[in-house]
């Protein structure tokens, strides 16, 4: 890539459709050469935000800058960005090569140069030898790569992905997301990536912006969002979490003594004060032990309410005095049957006080 990657900056950007606010006073920055994911449930505003970067939607208020240049009022054609759509949007009557060469051709590049640029990008995404095929002759993963090559061929300052893996099966999703991440790092691209899949977001992102109801709920590194969620919504949305009622018994500077059922826990206080609080407990912070509690450490007794076998792991819901606990057991331990008495042991990490 000959062009330097660009930053993206939103300052107090809103997008309204009549009485409906799709994006509400949103501010964030994307550093050059990083992959930032907009993550959230359907209708949270993430795709509208991506389309605002692309110029496919115009902001109702606020400013959008790309590479330090105000592009708020510029059309999509006048912004140096390319988008990979969920549907791939390939031309069915054109060959793979013609699809990828289309952009440079429309921009006035000589035919030979456009083909050369297209061949180079097809090689980059591992599709050399398939230039003459029609899109219908390719697998879903290959079509996705054609769409990526077509976006890359224009050497944009910013590359946008809108739910790029949603049409692929689970195994292919993992492979293609790894390919996208490798390309982004290798070519030093600035990428804005939209998904509702939290695992995908955790796997590919330098930073994640979690959106809820047209606003930013929290932004940070994958580690920060998983280990230090700023709210109940983020804790519940990023990775599974057991949300439990507890009591902060004693403030100890930055830490606190917390009572959860029969247990007392020493945890980072995260701004909470004495009184009722909520804890987010990750499923992998819990493990099942024999009902007699032998070697279980601190924990609670309960009964298995649900059990599911998923090959690489077993998932359990255990009814306990502190609430129903969802537990992921990825060890090779014997299966627990529904209604079996068990003890749930709590580890020292993966338990977080949720700020009020």
N, C-alpha and C positions, 0 to 999 in steps of 0.2 A: 504493500500500500504506500503510495507516494505521499498521500495527504496526511497531515498530522491529525490525530483524533481531536474532537472538539468537546468542550464542556456544554452542559445543558443547564439552564437555570430558570426556575419558575418563581416569580415574586407575586404573591397574593393573587393567584389566578383563579377565576371563577368561570364556570360555563353554565348558562341558564337556558332552558327551553321553555319559554313562557313562565308558568308558575313553578316549574320543576328545576331544582338546582342539581346538576349532575356532578359538578366539581365545585367545591365550596372553599374559597380563600386558601388555596393550596400553595405552599412554598417549599421548594427543595432544590438541591443541586446534584448533578451527576458529574463527577470528575472525569477528565479526559482519560480514555483507555480503560475505563472500568465497566463492569456489567452490573446494572442496577435493576432489580425486579420490582415491579408494581404488583403486589399480591393482595388478594381479598376475595370475598364472596361475590357472586353474581350481583350486578347492580350497584357496586360500591363506588364506581367512578374510574376504575383503573384503565379500561379501554378508551374511555373519553379522554383521559389524561394523555394516553399514548397518541391518540388522533390529534390532540392539541399540539403535541410536539411535531407531528408530521405536517400540520397545516391542513388536515382534512376537516378539522373543526376550527372555528375562530373563537378566541377567548372573549367572554362578555366583559371581563375587566381583568386588570393585572398585566404583567409583562412576561414574555418568554424570550430568552436569549439562547442562541447557539453559537459557541465559540466567541462569546463576548459581544455578539452582534444582536441587536433587538430585531426579532423576526415576527413579533406579535401580529403584525398586519400583513405579513407576506403570505402569498398562496403556497400550496404544496409544491408547485412547479419551481418556485423561487427559493425553496429551502433545500439545502444539501443533505437530504436524508433519504433513506430507502426503507421500505417496510416489507416484512415477510408476513403474509396474511395467514389466518387460521385455515382458510380453504385452499391455500397455495396460489389460486387464481392464475394457473398456467393457461396459455392459449392452446386449445386441443388440436387445432389444425396446423400448428407449427411443430417442427422437430425440436428436440431438446436444445440443440445449438441455436436455432432461430429464436427460441424463447429467451435464451440468455443474451443473445446479441441484439435483441429488440431495443433495449434502453439506449445503448450507444448509437444505434442506427437512427432512432428518432431524434437524438440530440445532434445529428449531423455528422457523425463519424463515418469515414469511408468504409464501404462494405468489408474490405479485407481487414482493416484495423478492428472493426467491430467483431469480426469472427475470431481474430487473434486474441482479443480481450476475453471473449466468451470461452475459448478453448483453455485459456490460462486459469480462469475461475472454475471451470468444470474439473480441471485436473486437481485444483486445490480442494474441492469437495469430494474427490474420489470417484468422479463419473467419466473419466476418460474412456473412450471406446463406445459410449452410449449416445454420442452426439446426434446420430441420425434417427434415433427412436422417437416415436410419438409419446407424449406424456401418459397416454392410456396403456402403453406397453411397459410402464415402470411400476415398481412396488410403491407403497405409501412412503416409505423411508427415502427412496430414490427421488420421488416427486418433491419431497420436502427439501432435499439437497439442491434440486434444480431451482427451487424458489429462493434458496439462500444464495446460490451462484448468481442468479438474476439480480438480486439486491446488491451483492458485492461488486458486480461488474462496473457499476457507476462510481465506485470508490467513494462512498458517501462519508460525510463527517460523522454522522450518527446512523446507526443501524437499529431498526425497531422490529421487535417480534411480538405478534399478537397471538397468544395461545398456540405456539407453533407445533406442539406435540399432541394436541387433543385428538387428532385423527389416527394416532398410531397405537399399536398394542403395547402392553406394559413393558415387554422385553426391549422392543425397538425404541420406546420412549427413552429408556436409560441410555442406550447407545447413542441416539441422536443428540440428546442433551449434552453428553460428554463431548461429542464432535463439535457442537456449537461453542461450548466453553473453550475447547482447545483452539478453535479458529479465532475466537475473540482475543485470547491471550497472545497467540502467535502473530496476529496481524495488528495487535495493539488497538482494537476497535473500541469506540464508545458505543455501548449497547443499552437500550431500554427494553425490558423484557416483561411481557404481561402474562401472568398465569394465575389460576385459582388453586393450583396444586402446591401445597406447602413443601412436600419432599423435593419437588423439582426446584422450587425457589431456594431451598437450603443448599441444594447440590451445585447450582450454577452461579450463585450471586457473590459479588464483592459486598454489596449492600442490598438490603430489602426495605422497601417502603410498604408498610401494611396500611391498606385503606379500608375505611368503614363509613358507610353513609356519606359519601362524597368528600370525606376529610381524611387526613393522615392520622392514623391511630398511634403509630410509632414507626421510627426508621432506625436502622442500625445494621451491624454485621449479623450474619446468620447466628453466630454464637450469642451475641447480646440479646437478640430477640427470643431465642430459645431459653437461655439461662436467666435472663432478667426482664421478663415481660412487664410492660408498664401498666397493663390493665388486665382485667378478667377476659375481655374480648381477645386480646393478643395471646394470652396464655392458652386459651381454649382453641384458638385458630391455628397457631404454629405448633404442630405436634400435639398429640393428645395430652390432656391434663386432667387429673382428678381435682375438682375445685371443692375444697372442704372448709367447713366452718371451724374456727379455732379461737383461742383467746390469747391476746398478748398480756402476759401476767406482769412482766417487769422489763422496763427499758434499761439496757446496759450499754449506754453510748450508742455506737453504730450497730450493736447487736441487741437481741431481745430474747427473753425466756418466753416460750410459747407453749401453751397447753393444748394438746390435741387428744381428746378422749383420755385414756389412762397415761398418755406419754407426755414428757416434758422435753422440748426441743430447744436447742440454742441456735438461733438463725440470724442472718443479717436483717436488720430492722426495716430498711428501705423506707424510712420516713413515717412508718406506722406508729401510732401511739397506743397506750394501754387501753384495753377493751376488746370487743369482738373484732376479729379480722377474718380474711379469707386466705387460704393457702392453695397454691397450685403444686400438685405432686405429680411428677412425671411417672408414667407407667413403668419405666425402667429403673425407677428409684425404689421399686417395691419387689420383694421376692417371696415366693411361697415356701413355707417351712412346715415340718410336721406339726400336727395339732397340739402335741405335748410341749411345743415351744423349745425343744432341745436344740441349742445352738442358734436360736433365731435372733438373739439380741432384742432390742426394743421393737415392739410391734403390737398388733391387736389380733384377737381371735375372730374367726368368721366362718362362713359356709360358702362353698362354690355355688353361685347362682347360674352362671353360664360358662361354657367351655367351647373353644373353637380351635381346630387344628389347621394351621396354615403352612405346613411343610417346614419352613425354616424356623418357625416359632409357634407357640401356643398362646392363645389369648384367653384370659379369664375375667369374669366379673365376680367379685367376692362381696357378699353382704356382711358388713361389720357394724359395730356400734358407732363408728365415725362416719358412716355412709357407705354406699356401694363403691368399691374400688376396682378400677380397670387395670389389669396387670398383664404385661407382656413377658413371657418366659421364653427366652431364646436359648436356654441351656438344654442339655439332653437329659432332663429330669423326667421321672415317670409321670404319666398323665394323671391329672386329678379329675375325678368324676363329679358330675353335678350332685350337689347336696353333701359332698364330703366335707368334714370339718378340717380347717386349715388354720395356720397362723400366718399373718402377713407381716413380714419384717421390713422395717423402713431403713434405707441407707442414709449416709451422712450428706449426700448431695442430691440434687434434683428436687429439693423441697424449697419453695420460694414464697415469701410473704408478698402478697399483692398490695401495692400502694392503693390507698383509698381514692 
